[in-house]
Amino acid sequence: MSIVKINVLTVPAEQREVLEKRFASRAGAVESSDGFEWFELLRPVEGTDQYLVYTRWRDEASFQAWMEGPMKAAHQGGAGAGAGGDAGGERPKPAASGSQVWSFEVVQQAAPKSA
């Protein structure tokens, strides 16, 4: 079965818009990766300052290949959600003040019934 990686980003209120714009500017960057299945950026509604970046992968090897290839290049090049910025200038301050990654295996799943 698939694996899920959830990156938990602590984002101060004044940086929320910055984070969301950085993710929007790189929309589509992960979808072409081998083994990629799903992505969602979840905005907190109440009671927390933590965004959840949900990705689902065919297997751990697919996730690691993305981390070591396209994801690493995006962050080093200044286009990542945490780094942001333009290629020729100084890298702006990260939008998130902290992060951690949670890992899960999918053991059950359900899809909506077709009408």
C-alpha positions in Angstrom: 0.0 0.0 0.0 0.9 3.7 -0.3 2.7 5.8 2.2 1.8 9.3 3.4 4.2 12.1 4.4 2.8 15.0 6.3 5.1 18.0 6.7 3.9 20.0 9.8 4.8 23.6 9.3 4.6 26.1 12.1 3.6 29.4 10.4 3.2 32.7 12.3 0.0 34.6 11.3 1.9 37.3 9.4 3.6 34.6 7.2 0.5 32.7 6.2 -0.1 34.5 2.9 3.6 34.3 2.1 3.6 30.5 2.6 0.5 30.0 0.5 1.8 32.2 -2.3 5.1 30.2 -2.4 3.2 26.9 -2.7 0.9 28.4 -5.4 3.9 29.6 -7.4 5.3 26.0 -7.6 2.0 24.3 -8.3 2.5 21.2 -10.4 6.1 20.7 -9.3 5.5 17.4 -7.6 2.8 15.9 -9.8 5.1 14.6 -12.4 7.4 12.7 -9.9 7.4 9.0 -10.3 5.3 7.4 -7.6 3.5 10.6 -6.6 -0.2 10.0 -5.8 -1.7 13.0 -4.0 -0.9 16.5 -2.6 -2.9 18.9 -0.3 -1.9 22.0 1.6 -4.1 22.3 4.6 -4.6 25.7 6.3 -5.4 25.7 10.0 -8.9 27.0 10.8 -8.6 27.4 14.6 -6.6 26.5 17.6 -3.2 26.1 15.9 -0.6 27.9 13.7 0.4 24.7 12.0 -0.2 24.0 8.3 -0.1 20.4 7.1 1.5 19.5 3.7 0.0 16.1 2.8 1.7 14.0 0.2 0.9 10.4 -0.7 3.4 8.2 -2.5 3.4 4.7 -4.1 6.3 3.7 -1.7 9.1 5.1 0.4 11.6 4.8 -2.4 9.5 7.2 -4.6 9.3 9.7 -1.8 13.1 9.6 -1.2 13.8 10.0 -4.9 11.7 13.1 -5.0 13.3 14.4 -1.8 16.8 13.9 -3.2 16.0 15.2 -6.7 13.3 17.8 -7.5 12.5 18.8 -4.0 16.1 19.4 -3.0 16.8 21.3 -6.2 13.7 23.5 -5.7 14.7 24.5 -2.1 18.4 25.1 -3.1 17.3 27.2 -6.0 15.2 29.4 -3.8 11.8 28.3 -5.1 10.7 26.2 -2.1 7.9 27.0 0.2 10.4 27.4 3.1 13.0 29.3 1.1 11.1 31.2 -1.6 12.7 34.0 -3.5 14.1 34.8 -6.9 17.0 33.0 -8.6 19.2 36.1 -8.9 18.8 37.7 -5.5 19.1 37.1 -1.8 17.0 34.3 -0.4 14.1 35.6 1.7 13.3 34.5 5.2 11.5 31.1 5.5 7.7 31.5 6.0 7.7 28.7 8.5 9.3 29.0 11.9 9.6 25.2 12.3 8.7 21.9 10.7 8.6 18.2 11.3 7.6 15.3 9.0 5.2 12.6 10.0 5.2 9.2 8.1 2.4 6.8 7.8 1.5 3.7 5.9 -2.0 3.5 4.3 -3.7 0.4 5.8 -7.3 1.2 4.7 -8.8 3.6 2.2 -12.2 4.5 0.8 -13.2 6.5 -2.2 -16.6 8.2 -2.8 -19.2 6.0 -4.5 -19.9 6.8 -8.2 -23.3 8.2 -8.8 
